[in-house]
Amino acid sequence: MKNDYLTQKKPLSALILFALPMIVGNLFQQTYTMADSAIVGRLVGEDALAAVGASYALTNVFICIAVGGGVGASVIVSRHFGAKEYSRMKLAVSTAFLTFLAVSLLLAAFGLAFCRQIMLALHTPPEVLDMAVQYLGIYFCGLPFLFMYNVISSMFNALGKSRIPLCFLVFSSLFNIGLDLVLVQRFRLGVAGVAWATLIAQGLSALLSFAVFLYVQKKLECGKTGIFDKKELADMTRIALPSILQQSILPGGFLTREDPQALAGFSAGIRVESICVVPMAAIGNAMSSYTAQNLGAKKEDRIVTGYHAANLMVIFCALVICLALELFHSPMIAFFLGSEGTETAMATGNDYLVFMGWFFCLIGFKMAVDGLLRGAGDMRMFTIANLANLFFRVAASMSLAPVFGIQMVWVTVPVGWLINWAISFARYRTGKWRQITPG
């Protein structure tokens, strides 16, 4: 398939072809995240699952930095690729690689030095604190590999080659699950085993994907370029920072004050939710690359048609997700907790999924319009919309949960999504995103 199909094929077909490998790949990525939780919960115990769940509040921040930063870089690379400015594209790619390497090393050092203090500040239950710190210590050692893999995947997506990251994700996920079973079940390493399995699988996948990307990039004809450019970095940063904010708006960190049983049930619930969000996030990221490439190719009218197509994809995915959660929420929670799950843990997880099942269309609509604005480089209203979402959810959760119970934490989630979508959609309707150029 030609690399420029995002600017040539019919919008719906182009978005499906581009988003589908991303959806499947991200589902495989979630598979080994699920495997970590399921293997720990069933083979080690509920406290171990609570430790991994408590760690998720912190690890998610670093994942969001890696994913959001990669998305920001891919928008600039997509714009250069759509305009066939291959020299500038290559310069942007090398700038992104060097920046991600430096940031990942700094964050890894920070995490190793202060992970216990951070988990204490998050009010992690004392009985799971040591296991959470042990898990995080190994996780931070592999942080550069996580960043490397995410930026390389974003670069492949910027070139319209979303199938290549899929292959590496399938390999990494299956390898990770195999290592989980060996290290936890056979060698009895507990939460350390799943952390080492993730580090090894991600590291190998990152190195292999980097080698393939260098081979793919050599096929593009371009003149001599440097390896770092401040202007390209500034353009990426302007898009990456709001994207990191968008990726960070998840409810997981709000329940660390609860007892370990409730935290274990909620951890199981957000693992399932993370799978449900995958197609919506993929549609939003596809809209970013689609918008950036078509703006670079000066085909603005295709973007509006593509946005309507993206919303149709959201509706279809939301219907499938709602049906699955309403029918199978109990087996999904039991998959993580096993037969030994407490009544509190099972009830918390089930309540969360039954409620959330009806509202994934909202995050899908939000992701689609946010993806369009991000691809156009229209980051001011994008940032305002996501900040409004975050501030509402934090304020409402902190004020309502102590009075009405922890259910209020997830009641605020779809309301925040709706506020986010309304602000972004209003900006889209003005049409001002057509005139904004990164840098």
C-alpha positions in Angstrom: 0.0 0.0 0.0 1.3 3.5 -0.8 2.3 5.6 2.1 0.1 8.5 1.0 -3.2 6.7 1.3 -4.4 9.0 4.1 -4.5 11.8 1.6 -5.7 9.7 -1.4 -8.3 7.1 -0.4 -11.9 7.7 0.7 -11.8 9.1 4.3 -13.7 6.3 5.9 -11.6 3.6 4.2 -8.4 5.5 5.0 -9.2 5.9 8.6 -10.2 2.3 9.1 -7.1 1.0 7.3 -5.0 3.3 9.5 -6.8 2.9 12.8 -7.4 -0.9 12.7 -3.8 -2.0 13.2 -3.5 0.6 16.0 -6.5 -0.8 17.7 -5.4 -4.4 17.4 -1.8 -3.5 18.4 -3.0 -1.5 21.5 -5.2 -4.4 22.5 -2.2 -6.6 22.5 -0.4 -4.1 24.5 -3.2 -4.1 27.0 -3.1 -7.9 26.9 0.2 -8.1 28.7 -1.0 -5.3 31.1 -4.0 -7.5 31.9 -1.8 -10.5 32.1 0.3 -8.8 34.8 -2.8 -8.1 36.8 -4.4 -11.4 36.3 -1.3 -13.5 37.0 -0.5 -11.5 40.1 -4.1 -11.5 41.4 -4.6 -15.2 40.8 -1.1 -16.6 41.6 0.2 -14.2 44.2 -2.8 -12.7 45.9 -5.2 -9.8 46.3 -2.6 -7.7 48.1 -0.2 -8.1 45.2 -2.9 -7.0 42.8 -3.6 -4.0 45.0 0.1 -3.2 44.9 0.2 -3.3 41.1 -3.0 -1.2 41.1 -1.5 1.4 43.4 1.6 1.6 41.3 -0.6 2.2 38.2 -1.4 5.7 39.5 2.3 6.5 39.1 3.3 4.4 36.1 0.4 5.8 34.2 1.9 9.3 34.5 5.1 8.1 32.8 3.2 6.1 30.2 1.2 9.3 29.4 4.4 11.3 29.0 5.7 8.7 26.5 2.5 8.3 24.6 1.5 12.0 24.6 5.1 13.1 23.6 5.1 10.5 20.8 1.7 11.8 19.5 3.1 15.4 19.6 6.1 14.4 17.6 4.1 12.4 15.1 1.9 15.4 14.2 4.9 17.5 13.1 6.4 14.5 11.2 3.0 13.8 9.5 2.8 17.4 8.4 6.3 17.3 6.8 5.5 13.9 5.3 2.2 15.1 3.8 4.0 18.1 2.3 6.8 15.8 1.0 9.4 17.8 2.9 11.5 14.7 3.7 14.6 16.5 4.9 12.7 18.4 7.5 10.9 15.2 8.4 14.1 13.4 9.0 15.4 16.2 11.1 12.2 16.2 13.2 12.6 12.4 13.7 16.2 12.6 15.0 15.2 15.6 17.2 12.4 13.5 18.7 14.7 10.5 19.4 17.3 12.5 21.2 14.8 14.4 23.2 13.0 11.3 24.3 16.2 9.6 25.3 17.2 12.5 27.5 13.8 12.8 29.1 13.4 9.1 29.8 16.8 8.9 31.5 16.0 11.9 33.7 12.5 10.5 34.7 14.0 7.1 35.4 16.5 8.6 37.8 13.8 10.6 39.5 11.5 7.6 39.8 14.2 5.4 41.3 15.2 8.1 43.8 11.7 9.0 45.0 9.2 6.2 44.3 8.7 5.3 47.9 8.1 9.0 48.9 5.6 9.4 46.0 3.7 6.2 47.0 3.5 7.4 50.6 2.2 10.8 49.3 -0.5 8.9 47.4 -1.6 7.2 50.6 -0.8 3.7 49.4 -2.1 1.2 52.0 0.8 0.1 54.3 0.3 -3.6 53.7 1.0 -3.2 49.9 3.6 -0.4 50.0 6.8 -2.5 49.9 5.5 -4.6 47.0 4.5 -1.5 45.1 7.9 0.1 45.6 9.6 -3.1 44.5 7.5 -3.2 41.3 8.2 0.4 40.6 12.0 0.1 41.1 12.2 -2.5 38.3 9.7 -0.6 36.1 11.8 2.6 36.2 14.9 0.7 35.0 13.0 -0.1 31.8 11.6 3.4 31.3 14.0 4.3 28.4 12.8 1.3 26.5 9.2 2.3 27.0 9.9 5.8 25.7 11.9 4.5 22.8 9.2 2.1 21.7 6.4 4.7 21.9 8.3 7.3 19.9 9.2 4.8 17.2 5.6 3.6 17.0 4.5 7.2 16.6 7.0 7.8 13.8 5.7 4.7 12.0 2.1 6.0 12.4 3.2 9.4 11.1 4.4 7.7 7.9 1.1 5.8 7.6 2.7 2.5 8.5 0.6 1.6 11.4 0.9 -2.2 10.6 4.6 -2.3 11.6 4.0 -1.4 15.3 1.3 -4.0 15.3 3.7 -6.7 14.5 6.1 -5.7 17.3 3.2 -5.3 19.8 2.0 -8.8 19.1 5.5 -10.2 19.6 6.1 -8.2 22.7 2.7 -9.1 24.3 3.0 -12.8 23.7 6.6 -12.8 24.9 5.6 -10.8 28.0 2.9 -13.2 29.0 5.2 -16.2 28.6 7.8 -14.5 30.8 5.1 -13.6 33.4 4.1 -17.3 33.8 7.7 -18.5 34.0 9.0 -15.8 36.5 5.9 -15.8 38.7 4.6 -19.4 38.6 7.9 -21.3 38.3 10.5 -19.0 40.0 8.0 -17.5 42.5 9.2 -13.9 42.0 5.8 -12.3 42.7 5.3 -8.7 41.6 9.0 -8.5 40.7 8.5 -11.2 38.1 5.8 -9.3 36.2 8.0 -6.2 36.3 11.0 -8.0 34.9 8.9 -9.6 32.2 7.6 -6.2 31.1 11.1 -4.7 31.0 12.6 -7.5 29.0 9.8 -7.7 26.5 9.6 -4.0 25.9 13.4 -3.6 25.7 13.7 -6.3 23.0 10.7 -4.9 21.0 12.1 -1.3 21.2 15.5 -2.4 19.9 14.1 -4.4 17.0 11.6 -1.7 16.0 14.3 0.9 16.0 16.4 -1.2 13.6 13.4 -1.6 11.2 12.6 2.2 11.4 16.1 3.1 10.3 15.7 0.7 7.3 12.3 2.3 6.4 13.6 5.8 6.7 16.6 5.2 4.4 14.1 4.5 1.5 12.9 8.2 1.6 14.9 10.4 -0.6 16.2 13.4 1.3 19.3 15.6 1.4 21.8 15.9 4.3 20.2 17.1 7.5 21.4 17.7 11.1 20.4 15.6 14.1 18.8 18.2 16.3 16.8 21.4 15.7 15.4 23.7 18.4 12.6 24.9 16.2 11.4 21.4 15.5 11.6 20.6 19.2 9.6 23.8 20.0 6.8 22.8 17.5 6.7 19.2 19.0 6.6 20.5 22.5 3.7 22.8 21.9 1.6 19.9 20.7 3.1 17.2 23.0 2.5 19.0 26.4 -1.3 19.2 25.9 -1.3 15.7 24.5 0.4 14.4 27.7 -2.3 16.2 29.7 -5.0 14.6 27.7 -3.5 11.1 28.1 -3.1 11.7 31.9 -6.8 12.3 32.6 -7.7 8.9 34.1 -9.5 8.1 37.3 -7.0 5.5 38.7 -5.2 7.8 41.1 -8.3 8.9 43.0 -8.8 5.7 45.0 -5.5 5.1 46.6 -7.0 6.3 50.0 -9.5 3.4 49.9 -9.0 0.0 51.6 -7.0 -2.6 49.7 -10.1 -4.6 48.8 -11.8 -1.7 47.1 -8.6 -0.8 45.5 -8.1 -4.3 44.1 -11.7 -4.3 42.7 -11.2 -0.8 41.2 -7.8 -1.9 39.8 -9.5 -4.8 38.0 -12.2 -2.4 36.7 -9.8 0.1 35.2 -7.8 -2.7 33.6 -11.0 -3.6 31.7 -11.7 0.1 31.0 -8.2 0.6 29.6 -9.1 -2.0 26.9 -12.4 -0.3 26.2 -10.7 3.0 25.6 -8.2 1.5 23.1 -10.4 1.9 20.0 -11.4 5.4 20.9 -7.8 6.5 21.5 -6.8 4.9 18.2 -9.5 6.8 16.3 -8.3 10.0 17.9 -4.7 9.4 17.1 -5.7 8.4 13.5 -7.5 11.7 13.2 -4.3 13.5 14.2 -2.2 11.9 11.6 -5.0 12.1 9.0 -5.5 15.8 9.7 -1.8 16.6 9.7 -1.1 14.8 6.5 -4.0 16.4 4.6 -3.2 19.9 5.9 0.4 19.3 4.7 -1.0 18.2 1.3 -3.4 21.2 1.3 -6.6 19.1 1.3 -8.5 20.7 4.1 -12.0 19.6 2.8 -11.0 15.9 3.3 -10.6 16.6 7.0 -14.2 17.5 7.6 -15.4 14.4 5.8 -12.9 12.3 7.8 -14.1 13.7 11.1 -17.7 12.6 10.2 -16.3 9.2 9.3 -14.4 9.0 12.7 -17.7 9.7 14.6 -19.3 6.8 12.8 -16.5 4.6 13.9 -16.9 5.8 17.4 -20.6 4.9 17.5 -20.0 1.4 16.2 -17.2 0.8 18.8 -19.3 2.3 21.7 -22.2 -0.1 20.9 -20.0 -3.1 21.0 -18.3 -2.0 24.2 -21.6 -1.3 25.9 -23.0 -4.7 25.0 -19.9 -6.5 26.1 -19.7 -4.8 29.5 -23.4 -5.1 30.4 -23.4 -8.8 29.6 -20.0 -10.0 30.8 -18.8 -7.6 33.5 -18.8 -10.2 36.3 -16.5 -12.7 34.4 -14.2 -9.8 33.4 -13.7 -8.8 37.1 -13.4 -12.4 38.2 -10.7 -13.0 35.6 -8.4 -10.6 37.5 -9.5 -11.4 41.1 -9.9 -15.2 40.7 -12.1 -17.3 43.0 -10.6 -15.8 46.1 -11.7 -12.3 45.4 -13.5 -10.6 48.3 -17.1 -9.5 48.1 -16.0 -5.8 48.4 -13.5 -6.2 45.6 -16.0 -7.9 43.3 -18.8 -5.4 44.0 -16.5 -2.4 43.4 -15.2 -3.7 40.0 -18.7 -4.8 38.8 -20.3 -1.5 39.8 -17.7 0.5 38.0 -18.0 -1.5 34.7 -21.9 -1.6 34.7 -22.0 2.2 35.1 -19.2 3.1 32.6 -20.5 0.8 29.9 -23.1 3.3 28.8 -20.7 6.3 28.3 -17.8 5.3 26.1 -19.3 7.1 23.1 -18.6 10.3 25.0 -14.8 9.7 25.2 -14.9 8.5 21.6 -16.5 11.8 20.4 -14.0 13.7 22.6 -11.0 11.8 21.2 -12.1 12.3 17.6 -12.5 16.1 17.8 -9.4 16.4 20.0 -7.5 14.4 17.4 -8.5 16.8 14.7 -7.5 19.9 16.7 -4.2 18.3 17.6 -3.5 17.3 14.0 -4.2 20.9 13.0 -1.9 22.3 15.7 -4.8 24.1 17.3 -3.7 23.4 20.9 -5.0 26.4 22.9 -8.7 25.2 23.0 -7.5 21.6 23.1 -5.7 22.4 26.3 -8.5 24.4 27.8 -11.0 21.6 27.1 -8.8 18.9 28.7 -8.0 21.1 31.7 -11.7 21.7 32.2 -12.2 17.9 32.1 -9.5 17.3 34.7 -10.4 20.1 37.1 -14.1 19.1 37.1 -13.3 15.5 37.8 -10.8 16.2 40.6 -12.9 18.8 42.3 -16.1 16.8 42.0 -14.5 13.6 43.2 -12.8 15.2 46.2 -16.0 16.9 47.3 -18.6 14.2 46.5 -16.8 10.9 47.3 -16.4 11.6 51.0 -20.1 12.3 51.3 -21.8 9.8 48.9 -19.1 7.1 48.6 -16.5 6.1 46.1 -19.1 5.6 43.3 -19.0 9.4 42.9 -15.4 9.1 41.5 -16.6 7.3 38.4 -19.8 9.3 38.1 -17.7 12.3 37.4 -15.8 10.6 34.6 -18.5 10.8 31.8 -19.5 14.3 32.8 -15.9 15.4 32.4 -15.7 13.8 29.0 -18.9 15.6 28.0 -17.5 19.0 29.1 -14.3 18.3 27.2 -16.1 17.4 24.0 -18.4 20.4 24.1 -15.5 22.9 24.3 -13.5 21.1 21.6 -16.5 20.7 19.3 -17.3 24.4 19.6 -13.8 25.3 18.5 -14.1 22.9 15.6 -17.3 24.5 14.4 -15.5 27.9 14.2 -13.2 26.6 11.5 -10.3 28.5 12.8 -8.2 25.3 13.0 -7.8 25.5 9.2 -5.5 28.6 9.5 -3.2 27.4 12.2 0.3 26.1 11.2 2.7 24.5 13.8 5.6 26.9 14.4 
